Amino acid sequence: MSAPNLPPTLEVRKLRTHFFTPDGVLPAVDDVSLSVGRGRILGLVGESGSGKSVTGFSILGMVDAPGRIVGGEILFQGRDLVQMSRTELRELQGNRIAMIFQDPMMTLNPVLKVEAQMVDAVLAHSKVGRQAARELARDTLGMMGIASPEERLQAYPHQLSGGMRQRVAIAIALLHKPDLIIADEPTTALDVTIQAQILSEVQKLARQHGTSLIWITHDLSVVAGLADEVAVMYAGRIVEQGAVDAVLDAPLHPYTQGLIGSLPSNNRRGSRLRQIPGMTPNLLHLPPTCAFAARCERVSQQCLTAPALSEPLAGRLVRCFHPAQYESKVPQHA
């Protein structure tokens, strides 16, 4: 648990990341604020194109041209990552801050054995001998449920299955027990048994070592079993945020309600799956209205202007003029 007298491991304030394209400026992340306390897990959810992955890349300073951060602060243990030099960022990346990518080959070098990559990752940030680094690499592979870790250390990435490559990439991220991990849908391609094992390991890492975690996903069932808090993104903005149980049990924003309502488990067997009507708006041509207005059943004249984040319930943030009323179901703070 995060100690109340400690600042959050990560605090993002009014982050804006835009892409400057020949067709115009695309606000992929627009006025996003969030925080993650020590040992806490935040689920960042939304459809493809909602801005959740760009948020993760922005935190790590990995946004490439034509994109760039145009506003806001990203405070990691009180230090603003936006103002850091590339050298300072490199000292943190892979050491105190790690990222797990959806594609493991963004982490793995195809021409180097797993052992070389993992040992070099250890030696880059730790003053230990090569044998100790190798033992740490082997033990971390075992922690990820990889059978015969000694043999896997001698393999090249192409000799491993896709799921095995992903587990190796996750193991590399966990080598230094970082203070912050940003995971971008890393278990999507894994079978449910291995996925459950990895989720259990990252939860254990958060509890035992105080590691903070942002888990980026479109899978609400994963967030339900993993996260402490959840932030729902739509069209580059957070539209709802709060404790995971409160948000999933009693969603306030119509978009969050639509995501939950479209889950197969929430639909009658044999019946057609419920879907959110319409399409995500083109971020290059966002209207001045609420971004969800064209798809919303509760739209009104008031929605012709863009809503700000409000707190209709204690600890619950929502970007909506007409949030659902669940006061009786969500406990208020004293």
N, C-alpha and C positions, 0 to 999 in steps of 0.2 A: 504494500500500500504506500501511497505517496504521503510522506510526512507533511503535516499542515504548515510547518514553519519553513519548509524548503520551497524555493521557486521551482516552477515546472522545468523539466528537462528541455522541453521545446515550447516556445511561444511564438506563434505566427500572428502578426498584426497587419491587417488590411493589405495583404499580399496581392499584387497585380502583376501578372505575367502575360505579355501581349506578343503576338506574332505579326511581324510587318511584312505582308505579302503584296505581290503586284496588284491584287484585287482589293486591298484595304487592310485595315488593322483588325486582327482577330483576338478578342479578349478571352484567351483560354482560361485564365484565372483572374477573377475580378472581385477585389475586396473580400478576400478570404482571411478569416481569423480563426485560430484554433490553438489549443494548448494540450500538452501531454505531460502528465506528472510522472515522477519517478516510479517505475514498476507498473505503470498503467498501460493499457492497450486501447488504442482508438481505432475503430473501424471507419474507413472512409469509403462510402458506397455511392453508386450511381451508374447510369447507363454508359455505354461507350461514348466518348466525346464530351462527357460532363466536366472534364478538367481535373479529375482526381489524380491521374498519372502525372500530368504536368505539374500539379502541386508537389508531388513527391520529388520530381526532378528539380524543381525550383529550390526546394529545401536543401538539396545536395549540391546546388550550384552546377547542375548538369544540363541546363537549357542551352541548346545550340541555336545559332542564327538560322532563320530570321527572328527567332524568339529572344526575348530578354525580359528580365524583371524591371518593371518601370515604376514600382512603388511598393512601400511597405517595409516591414522589418521581419527578420527570421532570427529569433533569439535562441541560441543553443547554450544552455547553462549561463545565460545572461550576456553572451557575446553575439553580436549581430553578424550572421554569416554573409549577408548581402554586402557588407563593407570589407570583408576579408579579401586578402590577396589570394591568387591561385596557390601559392606556396603554403599559406596558412590552411587553406581548405584541404589540400592534399594530405597534410599532417593529420587531419581529422577523418578523412574519407577512408573507409576500410579499417579504421582503428577505433575511434570513439563513435563514429557514425557509419553504419553499413547499409547497403541497399541490396535487396534480393529482387532480381528481375524476373519477369514472366518468361523470358527466353534465357535459358542458362548459358547460351553461347555468348551473351553479353558479358559474362563473368569469366568463362573459360577460354583459354588459348588453345586452339585446335592442334598445335604442333608441339605442345609440351605435355609430359606425363602429369597425372594428377598430383603425384608426390612433389614434383618440382614447383607446381603452382601453389600448393598449400604451404610447403616449407618456406618458399620465398615470401608468401603473404605473412607468415609468422615473423620471419627475420626482418621484414621491412619495418616492423613497429615494436619488436620485443628484443631485448638483449639476452638471448638464450643461445645455447649451442645448437648445432644442426640436428643432433640426435634427439634432443629434447623437443625441437620443433617438429621433427618427424613423428614422435610419439604423440604429441598433441594433435597432429593432423589425423593420425590413425584413430585415436580415441574419439575425435569429433565425428569422423565418418561412422564409427560404430554407434554413436549417440543418435545419428540420423537413420538408424535401422538398416545400414548397409552391411550385408553379409560379406565375410572375408575381406575386411578393410585393407589387410596387407596386400592382397592381390589387386584391389582397386587402386591402390596408390601407384601401382606399376602400369596402369592402363592409360591410354590416350582417350580424350573425350569421345572420339568417333567409335571407340570400342564399347561404349556404354549405351544403354537404352536411354530414351528421352527422360524417363522418370528418374533413372539413376543419375544422369547429368544434373538434373534439377536438385537432387538431394546433395550432390557434391557442391553445387553452387551455394546452397543454403548452409552447408557445413563451413564453407569458406567465410561466409558472412558472420558466423557465430564464433570463429576462432578466437577473437580477442574479447569476447563477451562485451560488446560495445554498449555504450550508454543509450544509443538510439538506433533502432532498426526501422527502415522503411521497406515494406514488402509489397511489391506490385504484382498481385495475383500469382504468387509463386507456386501454388498447389493445384492450379486449374487442370494441368495435364496428368496429375497423379491419381492413382486409384484411391478409393475412400479409406482403405486400411492404412496406407502410407500417409495420406493426408491427415488422418486423425493422430497418427504418431508424431508427425511434425508439429501439428498444432499444440499437442501436449507438451512437446519440448520447448516451444517458444513461450508458452504460458509459464512453464517451470523457470525458464531463464528470467522472465519478468519478475516473478515472485522472489527467486533466490538471489538474484544479482541486481535487482532494481533497474533492469533494462526497460526503457520505454519503447513502445512499438506502435507504428502506424501500419495497419493492414489494409491495403487498397484492394477492393474487390467489388464485384457485382453480385456476389452470392450472400444473400442475407442470412442463410442458414449457417454459414461459417461464422459470420459476425455474431450471431446469437449465442454461439457456444464459446466464442473466443474473447470478445471485446468487453471492456468496462463501459466505454462510451462509444457513441456512433455519431458521425456527421454525414448527412446526406447531401450530395452535390447535384446540381442541375444547371446546365448552361453556364458553367464557370463560377457558380456561386454556391455557398452553403445555404440550403433552404430549410434544414432542420437539424438540430443538434441536442443531445442530452444523454442521460444514462441509457444503456442499451435496452434494458428490460422495459423502461418507461416508453421509449420511442417505438419499440416493436410491438408492445402490448397495446399502446394507445397513441398511434401516430396523429400528429396535428396537421401536417401539410398534406394536401391532396395527392401530391406526387409520391410521398412516402406511403400513403395509403394504397396507391396504385401499385407500387413495387411489391408491397406485402400481399396485396390481393391477387397478384399474378403468379405467386408461388404455386407450384403443383400441389403442395400439401394443403393449400387453402382452397382448392377447387374440387368439386365432386368428381369422383372417379367416373370416367366415360363421358363427362361433359366437356365442352369446349373451354379451353383456358381463357380466363379473363385477361384482357390486355388494356394498357393505357392507350386511349385513342390518339391518333395523330402522330406527328414526328417531332423529334427534338429540333428546335429552331436553328437556322443557320447563324452561327456566331458572327459572321461577317456582316449580317444585316439584322441584328437584334432590334426588335421594336422597343419603343420607350415604355411599353406596358410591362406588366408582370411577364416574365419569360415563359411561364407555364399557362398563361391565360387561354391560349388557343386550344389547350387540351383539357381544360378544367371544367368540371360540372358546377362549381360554385362561383364562376366568374360573374362579376358585376361591373357597374360603371366605375367603381372605385379602382378596379384592377387595370384601368387605362394608364395608370402611373405605376412605376416600379416600387414595390414595397421594401421597406427596410427590415432588418432583423429586429424582432421584438421578443419579449419574454412573458408570454401569457400565463405561464405556470413557472413556479420556482425551479430553476435549473434547466428549463426547457427554452431553447431558442427556435424561432420559426420565422421564415420570410413569407408572410401571407397576411392579407387583409381579413381573411375569413377562416382562421384555424378552427379545427374541430374542437368541440367542447368536451373535455374529459376531466374536468376538475375533480369529480367524485372518484375517479379511478387512479389518478396520479397523486401521491401524497405530497402535501405542501410542506416546505421547511418552516420550522418555528421561527 
